[in-house]
Amino acid sequence: MASARRSKLFALLDEDIGAVISCDLPTINYLSGYYSMNDTYSSYLSAAVATRNKTALVVSAADAGPALECLGDPTLIFRYGLFYFERSADGPLVEYDTPGFKTFAEAVTAAVNAVAPKELKLGVDGRGGADLKALLGAARPIVDISDAVVRSRATKLPGELVRLRRATQLVEAGIDTIRREFKVGMSEWELAGLVASEMVRGGGVPEFISVTTGPRSALADAYPTGRKIQAGDIIRLDAGCVVDGYKSDMARTFVVGDASKLITARYKAINEGLEAELAAVRSGAKVRDVHLAAVNTTRSAGIPSYRRHHCGHGIGLSGYEHPLINEASEAVLADGMCLCVETPFYELGWGGMMIEDTIRVTEDGFDPITTIP
């Protein structure tokens, strides 16, 4: 799939760009297919140098083994630093315990010289943990391709959609488990554990699990605690996991026992807001209009004071991708974009609730990725 993604990106670039380079970890995956465990460390430096036909990876010595396992060609691995491995007689021929390059900068320079055609321009993705333009200097002409990378990643190929669906299914499996096994007196930690177990059992990696209950449900992005759940409590679950680098993000709200009139009225309002948002989605729709449909309908449906800085976002190799669904956006939806659409409501001292679904934009509307109510 990395080859198809590279082809898609290069189709957006001028012909005189012979190679591209990125230090943005999700884009490194996009170009190479390699999903590093080090993506949890924002300070980790790595890079992908890609042509239309191949990708070289610049990784730390510790990361070289998994990177080689992915690419299969040791000549495309440029490692820096030192990490000690022992090797059996049947082990790989690459000597990981001997230095490759002392520094990240040296490894990047070597990778560019080895892969990028010298007679053509080098496209530089300006995002990520390193200043590539400063690092590369004036050695060769460079062009900023950050916008093209964003546009290429915004719409999804069929293989990407498969992974997004799988990541979403694993969260749904966790939600279904809560519905089956919940008992009054369980803690937020226990509910989060049920969700995490389903994620891992199905081959996913937990990305985040926010289970907040009672008054804590108003805390938008809070970790679960040992709080015991009682009758009448709101349970707000917002969770996501990772499958081959692709991320899910969905949310549901439950009430323990009978819902009060206020809970019922407010949930009805945010649900109608989400339905209006979905009704506004189609290829060619203005993102601003989609946001306003959600906010204005939620207000008229029962929460007059409702306000949101955004009502959703793109999703893929990053949890937040283009476009951000807010009033200030000038973006237009395109066929193949995958979005998380949401209408959360939080009132400190009372509680919070949200519904968040994942969809794929089509010419005349959307296809749901989220499947459970």
Summary of the structure (lengths in Angstrom):
residues: 373
radius of gyration: 23.0
end to end distance: 31.5
largest distance: 71.5
contacts: 1275
relative contact order: 0.11
helix: 37%
strand: 25%
